[in-house]
Amino acid sequence: MEPSTPFLRQEADLGSAPTLPFHPVVPALLASYENVGGLNNRDAHNMPSKRAVALVCEDLLQLLFPGFHDEDAVHNSSLLDLTNERVHRVVHRLEDQVRKGVRVGNPKKPTGRTPAIIEGFFKAIPEVRELLRTDIESAYEGDPSALSREEILLSFPGIEAIAIQRLAHLLFKARVPLVPRLMTEWAHGRTGIDIHPGASIGSHFFIDHGTGVVIGETCTIGNHVKLYHGVTLGARSFAKDGEGHIIKGGKRHPDVHDNVTIYPNSTILGGETVIGANSTIGANVFLLQSVPANSLVIYEEKQLSILDKLARRIPHALEWSI
């Protein structure tokens, strides 16, 4: 019997019997999946899961700082069992995601080194905790609004972004594709701080406020470095091959040496750019060249005017409110 409605006709054409009638847009979407791609297909090789990686990140934060990312504080009597349970859960989830990541672009690639990668990752977590302790100390010493180290752990977005990046960096160094980037993008979405997992970061690292900070893949940051919101450590325009395609890889982002402070909304670009130790980069600086150690980089030619509103007529265009 011929179907009497477009919905049923399309259902018959597709050769399936769902509980709901097909919406008219479904065939076009299926054709788009076939022609354009963008389908994580279980029938073939499927890629890492954003949700699974997010769950891994949540568990890792709880392993790094027990009780600070839980609904309740952790009792000493249950710490052993709780830690053991979380480690096993993360091992299971992370190993699955790493295997999928290793096979991205090459479904037949061997994944036999995955257990060794996971083992090395977990062995390095105590060292990461020690680095994070220095980051927290730097935040406490560098921000007068921080009344305790516990406040920093609970409420400072920079610590969360740095914690996930330091862990993702371990997997990046182990040449795990995609999963490290998913980890730092998870933190990026939560904190507004975008640190590529490839960036190498020393101890006592402090990001104050944090919103809009961008740190590129090949950036190297020394010890005791402080960044304010809106700072970009990025790349210049990319070199292209003879066919006009961007050349991937290579050193593209700046190096920042020890004891450097970079104030809000400054942009420092280029793989050959080096900020010497003990330097200060003022706010809103756009920098494409290296500066020697002990430098102060500011815009001197720009003057700030403070006018008496009662002594002169102020155009209405300058009177505004938020």
C-alpha positions in Angstrom: 0.0 0.0 0.0 1.4 3.4 -1.0 2.1 5.7 2.0 -0.3 8.5 2.1 1.9 11.2 3.7 5.4 12.6 2.9 6.6 11.5 6.3 5.6 7.9 5.7 6.9 8.0 2.2 10.3 9.1 3.3 10.2 6.5 6.1 9.6 3.8 3.5 12.3 5.1 1.2 14.8 4.9 4.0 13.9 1.3 4.7 13.4 1.7 8.5 10.6 1.7 10.9 11.2 4.2 13.7 8.7 4.8 16.5 8.4 8.4 15.3 7.7 9.5 11.7 10.6 11.0 9.9 10.8 14.7 9.8 11.3 16.1 6.2 14.8 17.4 7.0 16.2 14.0 7.9 17.1 12.8 4.4 18.9 16.0 3.7 20.9 15.7 6.9 21.8 12.1 6.1 23.0 13.1 2.7 25.0 15.9 4.3 26.7 13.4 6.7 27.6 11.2 3.7 28.9 14.1 1.5 30.4 16.5 4.0 31.5 14.2 6.8 31.7 15.3 10.4 30.2 12.0 11.7 31.9 10.1 14.6 30.8 6.7 13.3 30.8 3.6 15.6 30.7 1.4 12.5 34.2 2.7 11.6 37.0 4.2 13.7 35.5 6.6 16.2 37.2 9.5 17.8 37.6 10.5 21.4 34.5 11.7 23.3 34.3 15.3 24.5 32.0 14.2 27.3 34.3 11.3 28.4 37.3 13.6 28.4 35.3 16.2 30.5 34.6 13.4 33.0 38.3 12.6 33.1 39.2 16.2 33.8 36.7 16.4 36.6 38.1 13.3 38.2 41.6 14.5 37.7 40.9 17.8 39.5 39.4 15.7 42.4 42.6 13.6 42.5 44.8 16.7 42.5 42.8 18.5 45.2 40.6 16.1 47.1 37.6 17.8 48.6 38.0 21.0 46.7 36.1 19.8 43.6 33.6 17.5 45.4 30.3 18.4 46.9 31.6 17.6 50.4 34.9 17.5 52.2 36.8 14.3 52.2 37.3 12.3 55.4 40.8 10.9 56.1 39.2 7.5 56.8 37.8 7.3 53.3 40.7 9.0 51.4 42.5 5.7 50.5 39.4 4.0 49.1 38.2 7.1 47.4 41.5 7.8 45.7 41.9 4.2 44.6 38.4 4.2 43.1 39.1 7.5 41.2 42.4 6.3 39.9 40.9 3.1 38.5 38.0 5.1 36.9 40.4 7.6 35.3 42.7 4.9 34.1 39.8 3.1 32.4 38.3 6.2 30.8 41.6 7.8 29.8 43.0 4.7 28.4 40.0 4.3 26.2 40.2 7.9 25.0 44.0 7.7 24.4 43.5 4.6 22.2 40.9 6.4 20.2 43.2 9.5 19.9 46.2 7.4 18.8 44.1 6.1 15.9 42.8 9.4 14.7 43.6 9.6 11.0 45.0 6.0 11.0 42.5 3.4 12.2 45.0 0.6 11.9 47.7 2.3 13.9 48.9 0.1 16.8 47.9 1.2 20.3 50.1 -1.1 22.3 52.0 1.8 23.9 48.8 3.2 25.5 49.2 1.4 28.9 52.8 2.7 29.2 51.6 6.2 28.4 48.9 6.0 31.1 51.4 4.6 33.7 53.8 7.4 33.0 51.0 9.9 33.2 49.9 8.8 36.7 53.5 8.5 38.0 54.0 12.2 37.1 50.9 13.5 39.0 52.7 14.0 42.3 55.3 16.2 40.5 52.4 18.2 38.9 50.9 18.7 42.4 54.2 20.1 43.5 54.3 22.5 40.6 50.7 23.5 41.4 51.7 24.2 45.0 54.1 26.8 43.7 51.4 28.3 41.4 49.1 28.6 44.4 51.8 30.2 46.5 52.5 32.7 43.7 48.9 33.6 43.5 48.7 34.1 47.3 51.8 36.3 47.4 50.9 38.2 44.3 47.2 39.0 44.9 46.3 41.1 47.9 42.7 40.1 47.6 43.5 36.4 48.2 43.0 35.9 52.0 43.9 32.2 52.0 45.4 29.5 49.8 42.1 27.6 50.1 40.3 30.6 48.6 42.6 30.4 45.6 41.9 26.7 45.1 38.2 27.2 45.3 37.7 30.4 43.3 40.6 31.4 41.1 40.0 30.2 37.5 43.7 30.5 36.7 44.6 27.6 39.0 42.1 25.3 37.3 43.2 26.2 33.8 46.9 25.7 34.8 46.2 22.4 36.5 44.5 20.9 33.5 47.2 22.3 31.1 50.0 20.8 33.2 48.3 17.4 33.1 47.4 17.7 29.4 51.1 18.7 28.7 52.1 15.2 29.9 50.0 13.5 27.3 51.1 16.0 24.7 54.8 15.2 25.3 53.8 11.5 25.0 52.6 12.4 21.5 49.0 11.5 22.2 46.8 13.2 19.5 43.7 15.2 20.2 43.0 14.2 23.9 45.3 16.8 25.4 43.6 19.5 23.3 40.2 18.4 24.4 41.4 18.7 28.0 42.6 22.2 27.7 39.6 23.3 25.6 37.4 21.9 28.4 39.3 24.2 30.8 39.1 27.0 28.3 35.3 26.8 28.2 35.1 26.9 32.0 37.6 29.6 32.7 38.0 31.7 29.6 41.7 30.9 29.6 43.2 29.3 26.5 46.5 27.5 27.1 47.6 25.1 24.4 48.8 21.7 25.9 52.0 22.1 24.0 53.1 25.2 26.0 56.0 24.6 28.4 55.4 26.4 31.7 57.8 26.8 34.7 57.0 27.0 38.4 55.3 29.8 40.3 53.0 30.7 37.4 50.2 33.1 38.1 47.4 34.2 35.8 45.5 37.1 37.6 41.8 37.4 36.6 42.4 35.3 33.5 39.7 36.1 31.1 40.9 36.2 27.5 44.5 34.9 28.2 45.8 33.0 25.2 49.1 31.0 25.3 50.2 29.3 22.1 51.5 25.8 21.4 55.2 26.5 21.1 55.4 29.1 23.9 57.9 28.6 26.6 57.4 30.3 30.0 60.0 30.5 32.7 59.6 30.5 36.5 57.8 33.2 38.5 55.9 34.7 35.5 52.7 36.6 36.1 50.1 37.4 33.4 47.0 39.5 33.6 43.7 39.2 31.7 43.7 39.6 28.0 47.3 38.7 27.4 48.1 36.9 24.2 51.3 35.0 23.6 50.6 34.2 20.0 52.0 33.6 16.5 52.6 36.1 13.7 51.1 35.5 10.2 51.8 31.9 9.1 54.2 31.0 6.3 52.6 29.2 3.3 53.8 26.7 0.8 53.8 27.0 -3.0 50.2 26.1 -3.1 49.1 28.6 -0.5 48.6 26.2 2.3 49.7 27.1 5.9 53.0 25.3 6.8 52.3 23.4 10.0 54.7 23.0 13.0 57.8 25.0 13.8 58.5 27.5 16.5 55.7 30.1 16.3 55.2 31.6 19.7 57.3 33.7 22.0 59.6 32.7 25.0 59.1 34.5 28.3 62.0 34.2 30.7 62.0 34.2 34.5 60.4 36.9 36.7 58.4 38.6 33.9 55.1 40.4 34.5 52.8 41.1 31.5 49.9 43.5 32.2 46.4 43.4 30.7 45.6 43.2 27.0 49.2 43.1 25.8 49.9 41.0 22.7 53.3 39.4 22.1 53.8 37.5 18.9 56.3 35.5 17.0 58.6 32.4 17.5 61.7 34.6 17.5 60.4 37.0 20.1 62.0 36.6 23.6 61.1 38.5 26.7 64.2 38.8 28.8 64.2 38.0 32.5 63.0 40.4 35.1 61.1 42.5 32.5 57.7 44.2 32.8 55.4 44.6 29.8 52.9 47.4 30.3 49.2 47.2 29.5 48.0 47.3 25.9 51.5 46.8 24.4 51.7 45.2 20.9 55.1 43.6 20.6 56.8 41.8 17.7 60.4 42.0 18.8 62.6 40.7 21.6 63.4 42.8 24.6 66.5 42.3 26.8 66.5 41.4 30.5 65.4 44.0 33.0 63.3 45.9 30.4 60.2 48.1 31.0 58.0 48.2 27.9 55.4 50.9 27.8 53.8 53.5 25.5 55.3 56.8 26.5 53.8 59.0 23.7 50.2 58.5 24.8 49.1 61.1 27.2 46.2 60.7 29.7 44.1 63.9 30.1 42.1 64.6 33.3 39.7 67.4 32.7 37.5 69.5 35.0 33.9 68.8 33.9 32.6 72.0 35.5 35.2 74.2 33.8 34.5 73.2 30.2 31.6 71.9 28.2 31.7 68.1 27.8 30.0 66.8 24.6 27.1 64.6 25.3 28.8 61.9 23.3 31.3 61.6 26.1 28.7 61.2 28.8 27.7 57.6 29.0 26.9 54.9 31.5 26.8 51.1 31.7 
